[in-house]
Each structure stands twice: as structure tokens, then as C-alpha cells.
């Protein structure tokens, strides 16, 4: 789908339109960088480097020492290519149209050093580099998305609310670990009933393998995944099959290796997140940093036809402005959706239990589309598994599960023993749909951040897995699966890295072992993130789905998804569409959805459930009695209630 090319540089500032409504014009100012179009020629290259006294542009032209860049008078802090070569500026660089042409910058803070020692300063990639073919420490490359690749003119998008989302990690989803090889599995996802694929971060990070949350070049696509053209092919192939694409993006911190932004300007703040310095969202010069984030988000949605963004750990965005960066992102995304004529969604990962994230802006909220809900996961997981360690401590009861299903949050102003303080606030369930919350039996964090990266299939029996799946997939929430859970994959999903710097790799491995040793784990059991074997062990085994219990679990997932999509009661995404009933002593829990019921036998022993059903699906066979049903333990039954 082609969009009308727009201006991209400070020299075009007067012609930029934000697309904001009149009511938002004074809040969301016009900004040239929000419409970022990658440079096609060396002459188009510009960079924001307010910390520099001079900037030298270096290219891969033979024998070229570089050329001084010129400050942009009407856009402080910006530098552009000197295409004239005026007195004292050095010779102008020769233009080139080769799509892979390399370039970088030498940054000088002291004007006296830039005349005679330019060759001594390191060459740094463009902060807005769209391609890093030689890794995050190498020079940037010119690249523009080839519009001729797109065949999705008939794709009109879809909302994520109530859809089936499938999270995957590109590097471990297939043996080859690339976006192109992932295309070969899309027909399998269609058959499963998936509506959206959610990609863990694909922006460029140091090394060849990693989770993606240590990215440093936010505008570039990881080369080991296939680079930007492969992402275009993947999105286009998804759209051809009626599947939308969610992209995980990280705006709260940058990785520890290859982050050269501080050499250019005040991109980072003094405050720190759990992963390092945060972004400068509210300090001096933060306008351009916020534009850096917004323009990145809009580029994924516009140039790569992405349908939704998952915003990583938004609780770590330290923004005390009156208009939060999330509100800006939501406003700009809605404006772009109107321009493109297709739905665009923003999904937050948040630890705040704050309904304002998904409350409409005209009611004082940020206006995001949806948010991940760990409380739903914790309530289901702890009741089924019996685990109570760490942040699971307050969960694990039938009452907790009932509260979460009815209200979305368990901690809605209640005391959190893990945090040792009160946490969260209630969701106005009569105003906000349950579908604004993403529910899951597991995700990359809930597996990969365990000491050995073991999936629920490693310590739960198939009947327990079936219970968890039914409660999520037949709830009014928006369900998300993590790759391989639908066939009870036996492979772990462990934390892996490939830092080329020995000291960084060693620190990462030692830090992870020390962290889990504090919680009683034998450090010898903790996989080394830097070991190639840790990455290899985390790859899915695609021989499993057609064999034994794996095949049976897969068919059960397919049947659950089919019920969700074909029975009207499961299509209602309001909180009012759900009620619960349970007997802790008898060991059963029922989730009622209109005339449909999901009856879960949590206990291991057979039990009688006083709910009369016409079963449509069950993991294990049940006996229908005059008063209800008799079921074996660790079972789930779905059916129409008999009045």
C-alpha cells in the first residue's frame, strides 16, 4: 500500500502536518521528524547532534576522508550535508544512489580538534540508521523500502481487540531463524486460527542472536533475521493470508553495546531503569528525543505496513510532562490510521495496573488500544500449578481467579506483598471492554525469565494445560499464545545473548547466575546466555506437533479457537458477559459466558459438578448425571448449559 511521500527534513518544517484534530493542535505540535523518510542519497543525510561543535560525514567512497556538515540555522542542533562546498567547508561529497552505500559520522565537541585530527575520531552510525549490514558498530547503509514488493492493496486491516494473537521470536521459531523461513509456517498459523502474529523486537541489536530487547538501532531491522526487505516480505505474506502483524518495540532503554546516542546529544536521562539509562522524555532538548520515538513508531506502521505495536515496559517511561509520551503516540497513531484508512493499534506492556492506559483521551486517559495483563496470567497459573514464589505470592486462590476474571486486575488498590505497598486501581468495567486486556497462559517473559526457561508443559500434565488454555481462549479478554504452547512444546525458551565483547558476555552470564542463586537455584543449572547451545536448545522442534500428546494438545487448541469464533456467547468482549461459580472444596471452577460454560476441574481427584451441560468439548470424558456431571481430575469441559 503506497502512501504519499512527505517531507523529512528540518528544511521542510513549514510544510509538515501532524494530522492531529483541531482539539489536539496545541498539545501535539508540528514536528518535521515525525514524518521520517530515509535518505535516498548521501545528499539527503541529516543528523541531530546538538552536543557537537562540528560533524564530519564519512562515506565508503575510496580515499574519502569525509566532509564537514553544515549546521541548520532554523533547526538548532541539526546538521546537513554540505552540497555546495563553500569556503572553508571542504569539498562537497559526491552524491550516489547505490542503495547499499555506507556512511557514518565523526563527532567533535571541541572545535579545535576537528581540523587536524578528524581521522582519529571514531566513525559512528546514524542514530536513525535504517540498515546496519555490518552490525551495530559498523557504518550505516542507505536503504529505502522497495514499494514494488507490496501486494497487499486489498488488506484493510483489523482491530486487535478480541483477536487471536500469536507471539513468536524470529530466531527460534524456525530452524533457519529468519523472517523468510517464518513465512513457510504462516499457513500452519492460519489453520490454527491465528488472527495476528506478534514479533518480538526485530530492530538491530549487537550480535547475531538475542531476545531483541537490547536493541540500539531502532530504525534498522536485525540483519541476522534478513534485514528490512525480509520484514516487508513477511508482513506482505501475512496480509495475503488475512493475518495482521504486531511488532514489539522498546522505547524505555537501549542495549549496553552499540548505543552511541549520547555522543550525538541528550537522548538519555539521568534516571535509570532496570536495564540502564532511560530516555530523555521531559528534560532539556527532549522535544527531539520524543520525535525520535514517535517517528520510529510511525515508520513501522507506515513504511512496513505493521498493524499494531506492542510497547515494551511502559512503566519504565519516565515522563512527567502534562502530555505523556504514550498519549502523543496514541494521538499520532490514530491520525496515521485515518490517513491510511486502516486500523492501527497500540498495546502496552505495563506493571502499573492502571486503566488510564486504555481509557479514551476524551475521558482523561492515554487512549491506547490494549494492554498486557499479568494478573490474569498469575491468577490462572498459580491456581493450576501451585507455584507461589516471588510475585505469585498473593495469587493462587479460587477467589483470586474469580476477581481477575470479573474485574481484570487482582491488585486494584490492594496491598501487594511482593511490592510491599498498595498497588493498582480498579477498572471501570462498565466503561472499558474486557478485550482491552491481553490474557495468556504464558509469554516470553513468563517462560524465559524462569531460571531454566522451562515451559508449563515441563511441569504440568496435559489436562492442566488444557484448563489454562480454555480459561484464556474462551474468556472475554484478547487471548495471546506463545509459540509452541499450542502443542505443549517440550523445548525450553531460555534467555540467550551473543555479545561479541567478552567482558559484557561474562557479566551477563555471571549476573544471571547470581540473580537466581539468590532465590535458591544451583548456579550450575542456570544456562549460560552466551552459550550457542542455549540458543539452539530454545528453537522449536517442528517434528512434535504431529506426534503423540503434542498432536492431541494441538487439536484441543484448534477446537477451543473454533468455539471462540463460532459460538456467539464467546464473541462478547464485555466484562458483563462473564460470571463465575466455584467450589474450592470440591475442586472445580466454572466460567459462564451467556449460555456457554467452561467448567475446570482444578483438583487431581474425580469430582461431581452441579452444572448441567451439553458438552461440546472436553479434555477427558465426563459422565452426565441428573444433577450435572462427574469428571476426572485435571479436566476441562465446555458446553451449553441446560436450564
Order of alpha helices (4+ residues) and beta strands (2+ residues): beta-beta-beta-beta-beta-beta-beta-alpha-alpha-alpha-beta-beta-beta-alpha-beta-alpha-beta-beta-alpha-beta-alpha-beta-beta-alpha-alpha-beta-beta-beta-alpha-alpha-beta-alpha-alpha-alpha-alpha-beta-beta-beta-beta-beta-beta-beta-beta
